[in-house]
């Protein structure tokens, strides 16, 4: 799980990469300088950490995601349910809906998602 745990600044940097990929190393450095006021070396250090975690690659000066933002978010969500609700999706939904009612449209969307998950 720690493979995909990101510090807040790493997460913000990853968002920039996902939003702009594929991008050149030069463009990545420029964006990080604009957003964070980072030096080139800082940008490459943080990128290296994300590469070692298997999220991105830098191939001949072009930075691309190996793991999409959607895959990353899905993994984090699954880890949250595992950690906080012992992997029980019904327990998560019960906790969520105990304080907040869902609309008929949301309920229908959840039913559709459950039906699709059962088919697979």
MIKE-753018 format. One line per field, with one value per residue (C-alpha): residue in one letter; x, y, z. Coordinates in nm, 2 decimals, always signed. Example, Ala and Ser with C-alpha at 12.3 -4.5 7.8 and 13.67 -1.06 7.14 Angstrom:
<sites>
code = (A,S)
px = (+1.23,+1.37)
py = (-0.45,-0.11)
pz = (+0.78,+0.71)
</sites>
This chain:
<sites>
code = (X,X,X,X,X,X,X,X,X,X,X,X,X,X,X,X,X,X,X,X,X,X,X,X,X,X,X,X,X,X,X,X,X,X,X,X,X,X,X,X,X,X,X,X,X,X,X,X,X,X,X,X,X,X,X,X,X,X,X,X,X,X,X,X,X,X,X,X,X,X,X,X,X,X,X,X,X,X,X,X,X,X,X,X,X,X,X,X,X,X,X,X,X,X,X,X,X,X,X,X,X,X,X,X,X,X,X,X,X,X,X,X,X,X,X,X,X,X,X,X)
px = (+0.00,+0.28,+0.38,+0.10,+0.10,+0.19,+0.28,+0.07,+0.33,+0.39,+0.02,-0.01,+0.29,+0.14,-0.18,+0.02,+0.18,-0.16,-0.32,-0.05,+0.09,+0.26,+0.50,+0.86,+1.10,+1.15,+0.78,+0.76,+1.03,+0.86,+0.53,+0.68,+0.87,+0.55,+0.33,+0.57,+0.87,+1.09,+1.44,+1.50,+1.68,+1.38,+1.15,+1.36,+1.40,+1.02,+0.97,+1.22,+1.02,+0.70,+0.89,+1.02,+0.67,+0.57,+0.33,+0.52,+0.80,+1.05,+1.15,+1.40,+1.28,+0.90,+0.71,+0.41,+0.18,+0.21,-0.08,-0.37,-0.53,-0.84,-0.64,-0.46,-0.79,-0.95,-0.65,-0.66,-1.04,-1.00,-0.73,-0.95,-1.23,-0.99,-0.83,-1.13,-1.41,-1.21,-1.28,-1.66,-1.82,-2.17,-2.01,-1.87,-2.20,-2.38,-2.14,-2.17,-2.55,-2.61,-2.54,-2.63,-2.94,-2.89,-3.12,-3.33,-3.09,-2.79,-2.96,-3.04,-2.68,-2.55,-2.79,-2.66,-2.30,-2.38,-2.55,-2.25,-2.01,-2.21,-2.20,-1.82)
py = (+0.00,+0.25,+0.22,+0.46,+0.68,+1.03,+1.32,+1.63,+1.80,+1.47,+1.44,+1.80,+1.73,+1.41,+1.60,+1.83,+1.54,+1.37,+1.69,+1.76,+1.42,+1.33,+1.62,+1.70,+1.72,+2.08,+2.15,+1.96,+2.17,+2.49,+2.39,+2.29,+2.62,+2.81,+2.61,+2.55,+2.77,+2.45,+2.43,+2.18,+1.95,+1.94,+1.86,+1.57,+1.44,+1.43,+1.28,+1.01,+0.92,+0.88,+0.68,+0.44,+0.39,+0.29,+0.58,+0.75,+0.70,+0.93,+0.79,+0.99,+1.32,+1.25,+1.20,+0.97,+0.80,+0.43,+0.43,+0.66,+0.90,+0.68,+0.36,+0.55,+0.68,+0.34,+0.18,+0.45,+0.40,+0.02,+0.07,+0.30,+0.05,-0.23,-0.02,+0.15,-0.11,-0.44,-0.46,-0.45,-0.24,-0.27,-0.14,+0.15,+0.24,+0.20,+0.44,+0.69,+0.68,+0.69,+1.07,+1.15,+1.04,+0.96,+1.08,+0.84,+0.92,+0.82,+0.50,+0.41,+0.47,+0.25,-0.02,+0.00,-0.02,-0.32,-0.49,-0.43,-0.55,-0.87,-0.94,-0.93)
pz = (+0.00,+0.08,-0.28,-0.38,-0.06,-0.16,+0.05,-0.02,-0.25,-0.43,-0.49,-0.63,-0.85,-0.98,-1.06,-1.27,-1.45,-1.51,-1.63,-1.89,-2.00,-2.21,-2.15,-2.20,-1.91,-2.00,-1.98,-1.65,-1.50,-1.62,-1.47,-1.14,-1.12,-1.19,-0.95,-0.66,-0.73,-0.74,-0.88,-1.16,-0.92,-0.68,-0.97,-1.08,-0.73,-0.68,-1.03,-0.94,-0.63,-0.84,-1.10,-0.83,-0.70,-1.05,-1.12,-1.40,-1.65,-1.81,-2.14,-2.35,-2.19,-2.22,-1.90,-1.91,-1.66,-1.61,-1.37,-1.46,-1.22,-1.22,-1.14,-0.86,-0.71,-0.74,-0.55,-0.28,-0.24,-0.21,+0.05,+0.25,+0.26,+0.35,+0.63,+0.78,+0.72,+0.70,+0.33,+0.37,+0.11,+0.28,+0.61,+0.42,+0.26,+0.59,+0.75,+0.46,+0.45,+0.83,+0.82,+0.47,+0.27,-0.10,-0.37,-0.59,-0.88,-0.66,-0.55,-0.91,-1.01,-0.72,-0.83,-1.19,-1.06,-0.85,-1.14,-1.37,-1.10,-1.05,-1.43,-1.43)
</sites>
